[in-house]
């Protein structure tokens, strides 16, 4: 614990070595002693999100459901979302590896759905059946 001159750690609760009581440090001055609940825990770090993975899944589902509509309606409604699902799925996988795996399964699911729907176009999906 730093002295009363203002030299010390970042703002937060600190345990006083001699007494074990919690005291608030605001960054420049030590505050009074406060009652801290015994079950108090410091806040957890938040995991960064993976928006590419979510976008891939949403577009993959949309494309997979609409690509199968006949009379070329499926091509109009599904081809672009299929391509975007593939692109965002790849970007989501790359981002998941950078942030520790968050959204990896979602990105893969979006990529697979988009790819299956896009490949089905070459077998006649969305055209006249």
Secondary structure, DSSP 4 states (H G I P E B T S, - for coil): ---TTS----SEEEE-TTT--EEEE-SSSEEEE----TT--PPPPPPPP-HHHHHHHHHHHHHHHHTT-TTTHHHHHHHHHHHHHHHHHHHHHHHHHHTTSTTHHHHHHHHHHHHHHHHHHTTTTTS--
